[in-house]
């Protein structure tokens, strides 16, 4: 299998054109063929503009359809290699899940990019339960993104504290 470099990045918003231009320049220089981004704050009406700004490279989006309920959502897959072809794309309606089948040097992969909710307990559990249909593939699956969980909350969280959430 050919080497594939994939980076995941929570961009904490790309709606501002100056910030987006800076991030696009960083993405172009990264030593990765695929960049999975979360929390893009993209809207469906932004997608054509952003795709032109990223051109001639490929950009696949899942923007939140309802930006009133989901203003900070949005995930995207930036393809930084002209040899990578994107085929089947699947999305949820909240801008939190994006899948794409990609072909890299005759190797096919199923990519899953997620942005899990920050909310605790039932909302997060419902989100993770909803992932199953997106994972079904005959291809090797790579899942990455912002899971919004911490392994050791007493050292990985500011302010420090117990992790009372259940997954």
N, C-alpha and C positions, 0 to 999 in steps of 0.2 A: 504494500500500500504506500502511496506517495505521502510524503510529509505534508501535513496541513496544520497551519497555525491559526488558532481561533482565540479571540480575545473577547471577554465580556466586560461591559462598562456601563455603570449607572451614571448617566450624564446629567442627572438632576436638572433637566430642562434644556431644550435646544430651540425654543420658540423665538428667542432673541436672535436677530440676524447676525449681530457681531459675534456673539458667543458661538453660534452655529458655524460661522465661517472659520473661527479659530479651531473648533473641534474637528471640522472637516479636514483642515490642514494637518492636524495631529493624526487623524485616522489615516490619511494618505501616506504619512511617513512611518506608520507602524509596520513592524515586520510580521504582519498577519495578513492572511488572505481573506479572512472573514471576521467581522466585528459585530458582535451582538450587543445592542444597546437597549437599555430600559429607562423608563421615566423620561421619555423624549418630550412630553407635553405637546405632542403633535396633534393636529386636527386633520380630518379628511381633506379640507381645502388647502392644507399646507403641502400635501404629498407631491403634487406636480412641481411645485417650486423647489422643494428640497431635492427631488429626483434630478431636476435640471442642474442644480448646484453641485450635485455629486457626479454628474455625467463626466465622462462616458462610462463610468462604472455603474454597477447595478445596485439598486436600493429597493428593499422590500419592506413595506410598512404594515403595522396594525395600529391605527390611531383610534383613540376613544371616540365612538360615535356621539356620545352624550357628554360633552365637555363640562356641563354643569355638574353632573354627578361624579364624573371621573376626570377632573381637570389636570391631574398630574400624570395620568397614565400615558401609555404609548410605548410600543416596542418596535425595533427596526433591526434589519439585518443589512449591513453594509458589505458588499462584495468588493474586495480590493484587488481582484485578479481577473483579467479578461478571459482567462481559460475556464473559469467556473461558470457553469450554466445552471440556472434556477428553473425547476419545473413546477411541480405541484406546490401550491401555497394554501394554508388553512389558517383561519383567525377566529378568535372569540369576538364578542361584541363590546367588550369593555376596554380593549387596548392592552390586555395583559398577557395574551398568549399568541405566539406567531410560530408557525411551522413552515418549513420549506424543504423540499427535496432538492439536493444539489448534486451536480456531477463534477468531479475534480479529477482530471487525468484518467478518465474511464472508471473512477470509483464513485459509486453513488452513496450518499448519506442522507439521513433524515435529521434535520436540525430542529430543535425546539428551543425557543427563546421565551422566558417567562419573567413577569414582574409580579410577584406575589403581593397580596395586600399586607399592609402594616398591622391592620386590626388583629386582635387576638381571637383565639378560640374558634367559634363557629364560622365566622367569615373566612378565616384562613383555612380551616378544615374543609369547608365547602369548595374553596378554590383548589386545594390539592386533590380533593376527590374528583373535581371536574377535569383534571389533566389526563385521565386515563385514555379517553378516545383520541387524544392528540399523540399519544405514544405508540399507537398501533401502526406498525410498518414492517414490511419485509426487509427493509434496509437497516444497516447499523444506525443506531439512534445516538445522537449527542444532544443532551439537554443541559442548558446553562441559563444564567440570568441572575436576577435579584430575588432570592428566596425569602428575604426579610426574616431570618431566624439567626440566632447566635448560638454557638456551640457551648461557650462558657460565659454566661452573662456576668458573672462576678469579675471577670477581667476584660471582657469584650464589649462592655456597655458603658456609656457615659450618660447620665450618672450611673455609677455602679449600683447594682441591685439584683435581687433575685429574679429569676425568670419564672413567672407564674403562668405563662401561656402554655397551652397543651397543643401538641401537633398530632 
